[in-house]
Structures are given as C-alpha cells and as structure tokens.
Amino acid sequence: MSEASRRTQISICMGSSCFARGNNRTLQVLREYLRTRQLEEQVDVKGLLCSGGCSQGPNLVIDGMAYHAVQPAALVELLDHHFRPGSAG
C-alpha cells in the first residue's frame, strides 16, 4: 500500500450553506486539531464547492464516511473517535 493511500482523506463542504452553518469554523478547528496532535502528514484535507446535502449541513466526509450537521464544537470528539488507536475510521 502506498503512503498516499494510507493517509486519511477529509473533505469539507465549503458551499455557501455549509460555510454559513459553521464549516468556516470547522476548517479552523480541523487544522488546529491536526497541528496540535502532529497528524498533518497523515491527513489530506480538501474543500468541496458543494457536496449536495445543503439541508443537512454542515457536511464533511472522513475516509468516505459522510457526516452531517457537524458543528465545530462536536468536531474534536468526532476526530478523537476517528484517530483513536485501533479505530477503523
């Protein structure tokens, strides 16, 4: 397995609805989380123009698993669950 395929993939919807509902702050929380836990080299983060689930936003996807209504305050718990040792994602 190549190094790139082992990296966690996180996509954040930055469409206007998700952005206004909190994903503008979610991106900041995510970057700080990765930096403080020294996970930046293990994660690829990308923004999406619109993920198509505007009414369920803010939306993000971690390794293919979609999460809806993710508020910045709940993001740390979600990431802790994903990155805990032995977690399958």
Rosetta constraint file for C-alpha pairs under 8 A:
AtomPair CA 1 CA 5 HARMONIC 6.47 0.50
AtomPair CA 1 CA 6 HARMONIC 7.10 0.50
AtomPair CA 2 CA 6 HARMONIC 6.69 0.50
AtomPair CA 3 CA 7 HARMONIC 6.70 0.50
AtomPair CA 6 CA 42 HARMONIC 7.72 0.50
AtomPair CA 7 CA 41 HARMONIC 7.96 0.50
AtomPair CA 7 CA 42 HARMONIC 4.92 0.50
AtomPair CA 7 CA 43 HARMONIC 5.14 0.50
AtomPair CA 7 CA 44 HARMONIC 6.55 0.50
AtomPair CA 8 CA 42 HARMONIC 6.23 0.50
AtomPair CA 8 CA 43 HARMONIC 4.60 0.50
AtomPair CA 8 CA 44 HARMONIC 6.15 0.50
AtomPair CA 8 CA 62 HARMONIC 7.15 0.50
AtomPair CA 8 CA 63 HARMONIC 5.97 0.50
AtomPair CA 9 CA 43 HARMONIC 5.92 0.50
AtomPair CA 9 CA 44 HARMONIC 4.99 0.50
AtomPair CA 9 CA 45 HARMONIC 6.20 0.50
AtomPair CA 9 CA 61 HARMONIC 7.84 0.50
AtomPair CA 9 CA 62 HARMONIC 5.75 0.50
AtomPair CA 9 CA 63 HARMONIC 4.98 0.50
AtomPair CA 9 CA 64 HARMONIC 7.74 0.50
AtomPair CA 10 CA 43 HARMONIC 7.17 0.50
AtomPair CA 10 CA 44 HARMONIC 6.14 0.50
AtomPair CA 10 CA 45 HARMONIC 4.83 0.50
AtomPair CA 10 CA 46 HARMONIC 6.42 0.50
AtomPair CA 10 CA 60 HARMONIC 7.13 0.50
AtomPair CA 10 CA 61 HARMONIC 5.56 0.50
AtomPair CA 10 CA 62 HARMONIC 4.55 0.50
AtomPair CA 10 CA 63 HARMONIC 6.35 0.50
AtomPair CA 11 CA 45 HARMONIC 5.78 0.50
AtomPair CA 11 CA 46 HARMONIC 4.87 0.50
AtomPair CA 11 CA 47 HARMONIC 5.52 0.50
AtomPair CA 11 CA 48 HARMONIC 6.54 0.50
AtomPair CA 11 CA 60 HARMONIC 5.56 0.50
AtomPair CA 11 CA 61 HARMONIC 5.07 0.50
AtomPair CA 11 CA 62 HARMONIC 6.64 0.50
AtomPair CA 12 CA 23 HARMONIC 7.24 0.50
AtomPair CA 12 CA 27 HARMONIC 7.45 0.50
AtomPair CA 12 CA 45 HARMONIC 7.61 0.50
AtomPair CA 12 CA 46 HARMONIC 6.36 0.50
AtomPair CA 12 CA 47 HARMONIC 4.83 0.50
AtomPair CA 12 CA 48 HARMONIC 5.88 0.50
AtomPair CA 12 CA 59 HARMONIC 6.48 0.50
AtomPair CA 12 CA 60 HARMONIC 4.46 0.50
AtomPair CA 12 CA 61 HARMONIC 6.56 0.50
AtomPair CA 13 CA 18 HARMONIC 6.21 0.50
AtomPair CA 13 CA 19 HARMONIC 7.31 0.50
AtomPair CA 13 CA 23 HARMONIC 7.12 0.50
AtomPair CA 13 CA 47 HARMONIC 5.78 0.50
AtomPair CA 13 CA 48 HARMONIC 4.62 0.50
AtomPair CA 13 CA 49 HARMONIC 6.16 0.50
AtomPair CA 13 CA 50 HARMONIC 5.55 0.50
AtomPair CA 13 CA 51 HARMONIC 5.73 0.50
AtomPair CA 13 CA 58 HARMONIC 7.12 0.50
AtomPair CA 13 CA 59 HARMONIC 5.67 0.50
AtomPair CA 13 CA 60 HARMONIC 5.90 0.50
AtomPair CA 14 CA 18 HARMONIC 5.96 0.50
AtomPair CA 14 CA 19 HARMONIC 5.10 0.50
AtomPair CA 14 CA 23 HARMONIC 6.54 0.50
AtomPair CA 14 CA 24 HARMONIC 7.32 0.50
AtomPair CA 14 CA 47 HARMONIC 5.96 0.50
AtomPair CA 14 CA 48 HARMONIC 5.56 0.50
AtomPair CA 14 CA 49 HARMONIC 5.35 0.50
AtomPair CA 14 CA 50 HARMONIC 6.31 0.50
AtomPair CA 15 CA 19 HARMONIC 5.81 0.50
AtomPair CA 15 CA 48 HARMONIC 7.01 0.50
AtomPair CA 15 CA 49 HARMONIC 4.85 0.50
AtomPair CA 15 CA 50 HARMONIC 4.50 0.50
AtomPair CA 15 CA 51 HARMONIC 7.51 0.50
AtomPair CA 16 CA 20 HARMONIC 5.97 0.50
AtomPair CA 16 CA 50 HARMONIC 7.94 0.50
AtomPair CA 17 CA 21 HARMONIC 6.13 0.50
AtomPair CA 17 CA 54 HARMONIC 5.90 0.50
AtomPair CA 17 CA 57 HARMONIC 7.13 0.50
AtomPair CA 17 CA 58 HARMONIC 7.48 0.50
AtomPair CA 18 CA 22 HARMONIC 6.33 0.50
AtomPair CA 18 CA 23 HARMONIC 5.64 0.50
AtomPair CA 18 CA 54 HARMONIC 6.46 0.50
AtomPair CA 18 CA 57 HARMONIC 5.11 0.50
AtomPair CA 18 CA 58 HARMONIC 4.24 0.50
AtomPair CA 18 CA 59 HARMONIC 6.53 0.50
AtomPair CA 19 CA 23 HARMONIC 4.56 0.50
AtomPair CA 19 CA 24 HARMONIC 5.03 0.50
AtomPair CA 19 CA 58 HARMONIC 7.07 0.50
AtomPair CA 20 CA 24 HARMONIC 7.04 0.50
AtomPair CA 21 CA 57 HARMONIC 6.85 0.50
AtomPair CA 21 CA 58 HARMONIC 5.79 0.50
AtomPair CA 22 CA 26 HARMONIC 6.20 0.50
AtomPair CA 22 CA 58 HARMONIC 6.22 0.50
AtomPair CA 22 CA 71 HARMONIC 6.21 0.50
AtomPair CA 22 CA 72 HARMONIC 6.65 0.50
AtomPair CA 23 CA 27 HARMONIC 6.11 0.50
AtomPair CA 23 CA 58 HARMONIC 5.84 0.50
AtomPair CA 23 CA 59 HARMONIC 7.64 0.50
AtomPair CA 23 CA 71 HARMONIC 7.60 0.50
AtomPair CA 23 CA 72 HARMONIC 7.34 0.50
AtomPair CA 24 CA 28 HARMONIC 7.10 0.50
AtomPair CA 25 CA 29 HARMONIC 6.31 0.50
AtomPair CA 25 CA 72 HARMONIC 6.20 0.50
AtomPair CA 26 CA 30 HARMONIC 6.02 0.50
AtomPair CA 26 CA 71 HARMONIC 7.06 0.50
AtomPair CA 26 CA 72 HARMONIC 4.76 0.50
AtomPair CA 26 CA 75 HARMONIC 7.22 0.50
AtomPair CA 27 CA 31 HARMONIC 6.16 0.50
AtomPair CA 28 CA 32 HARMONIC 6.23 0.50
AtomPair CA 29 CA 33 HARMONIC 6.03 0.50
AtomPair CA 29 CA 72 HARMONIC 6.59 0.50
AtomPair CA 29 CA 75 HARMONIC 7.51 0.50
AtomPair CA 29 CA 76 HARMONIC 7.69 0.50
AtomPair CA 30 CA 34 HARMONIC 6.20 0.50
AtomPair CA 30 CA 75 HARMONIC 7.56 0.50
AtomPair CA 30 CA 76 HARMONIC 7.81 0.50
AtomPair CA 31 CA 35 HARMONIC 6.10 0.50
AtomPair CA 32 CA 36 HARMONIC 6.02 0.50
AtomPair CA 33 CA 37 HARMONIC 6.19 0.50
AtomPair CA 33 CA 76 HARMONIC 7.22 0.50
AtomPair CA 34 CA 38 HARMONIC 5.80 0.50
AtomPair CA 34 CA 39 HARMONIC 4.75 0.50
AtomPair CA 34 CA 40 HARMONIC 5.21 0.50
AtomPair CA 35 CA 39 HARMONIC 6.34 0.50
AtomPair CA 35 CA 40 HARMONIC 5.97 0.50
AtomPair CA 39 CA 43 HARMONIC 6.58 0.50
AtomPair CA 40 CA 44 HARMONIC 7.87 0.50
AtomPair CA 50 CA 54 HARMONIC 7.80 0.50
AtomPair CA 51 CA 59 HARMONIC 7.44 0.50
AtomPair CA 53 CA 57 HARMONIC 6.35 0.50
AtomPair CA 53 CA 59 HARMONIC 7.27 0.50
AtomPair CA 54 CA 58 HARMONIC 7.41 0.50
AtomPair CA 54 CA 59 HARMONIC 7.95 0.50
AtomPair CA 56 CA 68 HARMONIC 5.55 0.50
AtomPair CA 56 CA 69 HARMONIC 5.74 0.50
AtomPair CA 57 CA 68 HARMONIC 5.44 0.50
AtomPair CA 57 CA 69 HARMONIC 4.76 0.50
AtomPair CA 57 CA 70 HARMONIC 7.12 0.50
AtomPair CA 58 CA 68 HARMONIC 5.93 0.50
AtomPair CA 58 CA 69 HARMONIC 4.86 0.50
AtomPair CA 58 CA 70 HARMONIC 5.54 0.50
AtomPair CA 58 CA 71 HARMONIC 7.01 0.50
AtomPair CA 59 CA 66 HARMONIC 7.17 0.50
AtomPair CA 59 CA 67 HARMONIC 5.73 0.50
AtomPair CA 59 CA 68 HARMONIC 4.60 0.50
AtomPair CA 59 CA 69 HARMONIC 6.15 0.50
AtomPair CA 59 CA 70 HARMONIC 6.27 0.50
AtomPair CA 60 CA 66 HARMONIC 5.94 0.50
AtomPair CA 60 CA 67 HARMONIC 5.42 0.50
AtomPair CA 60 CA 68 HARMONIC 6.74 0.50
AtomPair CA 60 CA 70 HARMONIC 7.46 0.50
AtomPair CA 61 CA 65 HARMONIC 5.30 0.50
AtomPair CA 61 CA 66 HARMONIC 4.33 0.50
AtomPair CA 61 CA 67 HARMONIC 5.94 0.50
AtomPair CA 62 CA 66 HARMONIC 6.60 0.50
AtomPair CA 62 CA 67 HARMONIC 7.85 0.50
AtomPair CA 62 CA 89 HARMONIC 7.80 0.50
AtomPair CA 63 CA 89 HARMONIC 7.24 0.50
AtomPair CA 70 CA 74 HARMONIC 6.57 0.50
AtomPair CA 70 CA 75 HARMONIC 6.58 0.50
AtomPair CA 71 CA 75 HARMONIC 6.38 0.50
AtomPair CA 72 CA 76 HARMONIC 7.65 0.50
AtomPair CA 74 CA 78 HARMONIC 6.49 0.50
AtomPair CA 75 CA 79 HARMONIC 6.10 0.50
AtomPair CA 76 CA 80 HARMONIC 5.97 0.50
AtomPair CA 77 CA 81 HARMONIC 6.19 0.50
AtomPair CA 78 CA 82 HARMONIC 6.31 0.50
AtomPair CA 79 CA 83 HARMONIC 5.97 0.50
AtomPair CA 80 CA 84 HARMONIC 5.73 0.50
AtomPair CA 81 CA 87 HARMONIC 7.23 0.50
AtomPair CA 81 CA 89 HARMONIC 7.74 0.50
AtomPair CA 82 CA 87 HARMONIC 6.08 0.50
AtomPair CA 82 CA 88 HARMONIC 7.37 0.50
AtomPair CA 82 CA 89 HARMONIC 4.75 0.50
AtomPair CA 83 CA 87 HARMONIC 6.44 0.50
AtomPair CA 83 CA 89 HARMONIC 7.11 0.50
